[in-house]
Amino acid sequence: MLLLLPPLAAEKMFSIGGLPITNSYINSTIALVFFVTFGFLIRSAVGKYYSADKPPKGLLNFFESILEFLLGYIDNVTKDRKKTLKFLPIVGALFLFILISNWMGLLPGTGSIGIYQLHAGHVELIPLLRSANADLNMTIAMAVFAVITSHLIGIVAIGFFKYANKFIKLGDLYHAVKSLSPIKILTAVIEFFVGLIEIFSEAAKMVSLSLRLFGNIFAGEVLLTVLAGLIAFIAPLPFMGLELLVGAIQAVVFSMLTLVYLTMATAEPHGAHNDDNHELAKAHG
């Protein structure tokens, strides 16, 4: 039997109605079922305490302290509790899903239990479970979700035209031409092209988010597979501890970058307050 290095693409295990089910998809589904079940249990327990007008204690008190810590941590970025409460479900869900998915990839049996197939005269193992974030499809999907969600929330928060003016600065260009000031026109033209560059930077956000997470988790899988092939059970142990830390760091990085994107998207465009004050001065002048 050959112990093969994990391929870049997740391996297909079977199909349901033409939909290919890969080993990384199985892992992500297990994580999702875990979260849904855990969420219902927590909600039910919290409801019992509040219906009896009693403060939570024990394990619920522990989770409440974690929630308070997350709220305070996000407040440091948003500087606004209303925004914090709005962003917490998105950022928190991404953080916990990525964290648990990364750690599930280190559980015994992941990558070592699967289906044996004969290929080129050798028996190869197709693992039944694989870390969800070692599949580029998963990390791209989360990155696209994070960036597009930030734009949608930004549009709702400050309005479509104000938000669009962050990228396509036709409004600024119009006001500059109307003022007949060469300096203002030149500045507006430069800002117009800078805005177009910002559109490409939004696509770059998706690429960097997805590749960073995928690259770190996939590299960890390859490293552990190589070490397990050299010296089983002993050599991989210190590196598994390191991978626990890497998995947590990557979850923090992805979720915090998402939080920054959400905060920046809901911020008023540069100069918007000055324009409003100018219009008020003209109205009262």
C-alpha positions as CSV (number, residue, x, y, z in Angstrom):
1,M,0.0,0.0,0.0
2,L,1.2,3.5,-0.9
3,L,0.8,6.4,1.5
4,L,0.3,9.2,-1.1
5,L,0.6,12.9,-0.5
6,P,-2.7,14.7,-0.4
7,P,-3.7,15.9,-3.9
8,L,-4.6,19.6,-4.5
9,A,-8.2,18.7,-5.3
10,A,-10.4,16.9,-2.9
11,E,-11.1,13.3,-3.8
12,K,-14.7,12.3,-4.9
13,M,-16.2,9.6,-2.7
14,F,-19.6,9.2,-4.3
15,S,-22.4,11.2,-6.0
16,I,-25.9,12.1,-5.0
17,G,-28.2,13.0,-7.9
18,G,-25.2,14.0,-10.0
19,L,-23.7,16.1,-7.2
20,P,-20.1,14.9,-6.4
21,I,-19.5,14.4,-2.7
22,T,-15.8,14.8,-1.8
23,N,-14.0,13.8,1.4
24,S,-13.6,17.5,2.4
25,Y,-17.3,18.1,1.8
26,I,-18.1,15.2,4.2
27,N,-15.8,16.9,6.9
28,S,-17.5,20.3,6.4
29,T,-21.0,18.6,6.7
30,I,-20.0,17.0,10.0
31,A,-18.8,20.3,11.3
32,L,-22.1,22.0,10.1
33,V,-24.2,19.3,11.8
34,F,-22.1,19.8,15.0
35,F,-22.8,23.5,15.0
36,V,-26.5,23.3,14.3
37,T,-27.0,20.7,17.1
38,F,-24.8,22.6,19.5
39,G,-26.7,25.9,18.7
40,F,-30.1,24.3,19.4
41,L,-28.9,22.9,22.7
42,I,-27.4,26.2,23.8
43,R,-30.6,28.1,22.8
44,S,-32.8,25.6,24.6
45,A,-30.7,25.8,27.8
46,V,-30.5,29.6,27.7
47,G,-34.3,29.8,27.2
48,K,-34.9,27.7,30.3
49,Y,-32.8,30.1,32.4
50,Y,-34.3,33.3,31.1
51,S,-37.9,31.9,31.3
52,A,-37.2,31.1,35.0
53,D,-35.6,34.6,35.4
54,K,-32.4,33.0,36.6
55,P,-28.8,34.0,35.6
56,P,-26.9,31.3,33.6
57,K,-24.4,29.3,35.5
58,G,-21.9,26.5,34.8
59,L,-21.1,25.9,31.2
60,L,-23.6,28.5,30.0
61,N,-21.8,31.1,32.1
62,F,-18.5,30.1,30.5
63,F,-20.0,30.6,27.0
64,E,-21.5,34.0,28.1
65,S,-18.0,35.1,29.2
66,I,-16.7,34.1,25.7
67,L,-19.4,36.1,24.1
68,E,-18.6,39.1,26.1
69,F,-14.9,38.8,25.2
70,L,-15.8,38.6,21.5
71,L,-18.1,41.6,21.7
72,G,-15.4,43.6,23.4
73,Y,-12.8,42.5,20.9
74,I,-14.9,43.4,17.9
75,D,-15.8,46.8,19.6
76,N,-12.1,47.6,19.4
77,V,-12.3,47.5,15.6
78,T,-15.8,48.8,14.9
79,K,-15.9,51.5,17.7
80,D,-19.7,51.0,17.6
81,R,-21.7,48.5,19.6
82,K,-24.5,48.5,17.0
83,K,-22.1,47.5,14.3
84,T,-20.6,44.9,16.6
85,L,-23.9,43.2,17.2
86,K,-24.6,43.3,13.4
87,F,-21.2,41.8,12.5
88,L,-20.8,39.3,15.3
89,P,-23.0,36.5,13.7
90,I,-21.0,36.7,10.5
91,V,-17.5,37.0,12.0
92,G,-18.2,34.6,14.8
93,A,-19.7,32.0,12.5
94,L,-16.7,32.1,10.1
95,F,-14.2,32.0,13.0
96,L,-15.8,29.0,14.7
97,F,-16.4,27.1,11.5
98,I,-12.8,27.6,10.3
99,L,-11.4,26.7,13.7
100,I,-13.4,23.5,14.2
101,S,-12.8,22.5,10.6
102,N,-9.1,23.0,10.9
103,W,-8.9,21.0,14.2
104,M,-11.2,18.2,12.8
105,G,-8.5,17.6,10.2
106,L,-6.2,16.6,12.9
107,L,-8.5,14.0,14.5
108,P,-7.4,10.3,14.4
109,G,-8.7,8.7,11.3
110,T,-8.8,11.8,9.2
111,G,-6.6,11.1,6.2
112,S,-5.9,7.5,7.3
113,I,-9.3,5.8,7.1
114,G,-10.8,5.4,3.7
115,I,-11.2,3.3,0.5
116,Y,-8.4,1.3,-0.9
117,Q,-8.1,1.3,-4.7
118,L,-5.7,-0.5,-7.1
119,H,-3.8,1.9,-9.3
120,A,-0.8,1.2,-11.5
121,G,-0.1,-2.1,-9.6
122,H,-0.2,-0.4,-6.2
123,V,-2.9,-0.2,-3.6
124,E,-3.7,3.5,-2.9
125,L,-5.8,4.9,0.0
126,I,-8.5,7.4,-0.8
127,P,-9.2,9.0,2.6
128,L,-12.9,9.2,3.7
129,L,-12.3,12.5,5.6
130,R,-10.1,15.5,4.7
131,S,-9.9,18.9,6.3
132,A,-12.6,21.1,4.8
133,N,-10.1,24.0,4.4
134,A,-7.6,21.9,2.5
135,D,-10.1,22.2,-0.4
136,L,-9.6,25.4,-2.4
137,N,-13.3,25.3,-3.3
138,M,-14.3,25.8,0.3
139,T,-11.9,28.6,1.0
140,I,-12.9,30.4,-2.2
141,A,-16.6,30.1,-1.3
142,M,-16.0,31.6,2.2
143,A,-13.8,34.4,0.8
144,V,-16.4,35.3,-1.9
145,F,-19.1,35.3,0.8
146,A,-17.1,37.5,3.1
147,V,-16.3,40.1,0.5
148,I,-19.7,40.2,-1.2
149,T,-21.5,40.4,2.2
150,S,-19.3,43.4,3.1
151,H,-20.4,45.2,0.0
152,L,-24.1,44.4,0.5
153,I,-24.0,45.6,4.1
154,G,-22.1,48.7,3.0
155,I,-24.8,49.5,0.4
156,V,-27.5,49.1,3.0
157,A,-25.6,51.2,5.6
158,I,-24.7,54.2,3.5
159,G,-26.8,54.0,0.4
160,F,-26.1,52.7,-3.1
161,F,-24.8,55.9,-4.8
162,K,-22.6,56.9,-1.9
163,Y,-21.1,53.4,-1.8
164,A,-20.7,53.2,-5.6
165,N,-18.8,56.5,-5.4
166,K,-16.1,54.8,-3.4
167,F,-15.1,52.9,-6.6
168,I,-16.6,54.8,-9.6
169,K,-16.1,58.5,-8.5
170,L,-18.3,60.1,-11.2
171,G,-19.9,62.3,-8.6
172,D,-16.6,63.8,-7.5
173,L,-15.5,64.2,-11.1
174,Y,-18.7,66.0,-11.9
175,H,-18.4,68.5,-9.0
176,A,-14.7,69.1,-9.9
177,V,-15.5,69.9,-13.5
178,K,-18.4,72.1,-12.4
179,S,-16.0,74.1,-10.1
180,L,-13.7,74.8,-13.1
181,S,-10.7,74.5,-10.8
182,P,-7.8,72.8,-12.5
183,I,-6.4,71.4,-9.3
184,K,-9.8,69.9,-8.3
185,I,-10.3,68.5,-11.8
186,L,-6.8,66.9,-11.7
187,T,-7.4,65.5,-8.2
188,A,-10.8,64.1,-9.3
189,V,-9.3,62.4,-12.4
190,I,-6.6,60.8,-10.3
191,E,-9.2,59.7,-7.7
192,F,-11.4,58.3,-10.5
193,F,-8.6,56.0,-11.7
194,V,-7.7,55.1,-8.1
195,G,-11.3,54.1,-7.6
196,L,-11.1,51.8,-10.6
197,I,-8.0,50.2,-9.1
198,E,-10.0,49.6,-5.9
199,I,-12.3,47.4,-7.9
200,F,-9.5,45.1,-8.8
201,S,-8.3,45.2,-5.1
202,E,-11.7,43.7,-4.1
203,A,-11.1,40.7,-6.3
204,A,-7.6,40.5,-4.8
205,K,-9.2,40.3,-1.4
206,M,-11.0,37.1,-2.4
207,V,-7.8,35.6,-3.8
208,S,-5.6,36.4,-0.8
209,L,-8.2,35.3,1.8
210,S,-8.8,31.9,0.0
211,L,-5.2,31.1,-0.9
212,R,-3.8,32.1,2.5
213,L,-6.1,29.7,4.4
214,F,-5.9,26.9,1.8
215,G,-2.1,27.1,1.6
216,N,-1.5,26.9,5.3
217,I,-3.9,24.0,5.9
218,F,-2.8,22.1,2.9
219,A,0.9,22.5,3.7
220,G,0.2,21.2,7.2
221,E,-1.5,18.1,5.7
222,V,1.5,17.5,3.4
223,L,4.0,17.9,6.3
224,L,2.1,15.5,8.6
225,T,1.8,12.9,5.8
226,V,5.5,13.0,5.0
227,L,6.4,12.7,8.7
228,A,4.0,9.9,9.3
229,G,5.5,8.1,6.3
230,L,9.0,8.5,7.8
231,I,8.4,7.8,11.5
232,A,4.8,6.9,12.4
233,F,3.3,8.0,15.7
234,I,6.3,9.8,17.1
235,A,7.6,12.4,14.6
236,P,4.2,14.0,13.8
237,L,3.2,14.7,17.4
238,P,5.1,18.0,17.9
239,F,3.9,19.2,14.5
240,M,0.3,18.3,15.3
241,G,0.6,20.6,18.2
242,L,1.9,23.3,15.9
243,E,-0.9,22.6,13.5
244,L,-3.4,23.2,16.3
245,L,-1.9,26.7,16.8
246,V,-1.8,27.3,13.0
247,G,-5.4,26.3,12.7
248,A,-6.4,28.8,15.4
249,I,-4.3,31.6,13.9
250,Q,-5.7,31.1,10.5
251,A,-9.3,31.2,11.9
252,V,-8.4,34.5,13.7
253,V,-6.8,36.0,10.6
254,F,-9.7,35.2,8.2
255,S,-12.4,36.4,10.6
256,M,-10.5,39.6,11.6
257,L,-9.9,40.5,8.0
258,T,-13.6,39.9,7.3
259,L,-14.4,42.2,10.2
260,V,-12.1,44.9,8.8
261,Y,-13.8,44.6,5.4
262,L,-17.2,45.0,7.0
263,T,-16.1,48.0,9.1
264,M,-14.5,49.7,6.1
265,A,-17.6,49.0,3.9
266,T,-20.0,50.7,6.4
267,A,-17.8,53.7,7.0
268,E,-18.8,57.0,5.4
269,P,-16.9,57.8,2.2
270,H,-14.0,60.2,2.6
271,G,-15.2,63.8,2.5
272,A,-18.8,62.9,2.9
273,H,-19.1,64.8,6.1
274,N,-17.4,67.8,4.6
275,D,-19.8,67.8,1.7
276,D,-22.8,67.6,4.0
277,N,-21.5,70.5,6.1
278,H,-20.9,72.5,2.9
279,E,-24.5,71.9,1.7
280,L,-25.8,73.0,5.1
281,A,-23.7,76.2,5.0
282,K,-25.1,77.0,1.6
283,A,-28.7,76.4,2.7
284,H,-28.3,78.7,5.7
285,G,-26.1,81.2,3.9
